[in-house]
Amino acid sequence: MGPIIIKEMTILEFKEILKEHQNSPNPILFRLDNDIIIPPYFHITEMGLKTKHFVDCGGTLRSEQNITFQIWTADDFNHRLTPTKLLNIIDTALQLPYFQHLNGSIEMEYQNQTIGLYGVEHTEELSFNLTPKKTNCLAPDKCGIPPKTQTTTKKCGPSCC
């Protein structure tokens, strides 16, 4: 059994959603997994490219690249980030040499009790869920981790018990 693969939103998919709704009067909203909405006066303080080279627990060399956005809230309660402004930030970054020809997955950093790292899931119009990133063993066969068995629940009718 290999690692669990979860489809992550790419920068081009994110851009396309913003473009579709760039004339919307609604603000961009991000929701945490506990249904808390990040205040709509947030700022995107940076867009970066994170490259990680590592060795997994089975000894395989691996590499991954993600585009990160940092979400920050301040006391300027009237601030609202429009889709057009965010598209301008993205387009400016995508002109830089290390972003060109890249359609990497996006991640959001947000300060809770510590800086949390989240995937992004589009829900509707300009609303996005921030999905917690999870760790996983990348070499379960080499680590001796047994494959998960799929359990099925048998429905018991009045005559079976």
Secondary structure, DSSP 8 states (H G I E B T S, - for coil): ---------BHHHHHHHHHHTTT-SS--EEE-TTS-B--TT-EEEEEEEEEEEEE-TTS-EEEEEEEEEEEE--S-TT----HHHHHHHHHHHHTSTTTTT---EEEEEEESSSEEEEEEEEEETTEEEEEE-----S-HHHHT-------------TTT-
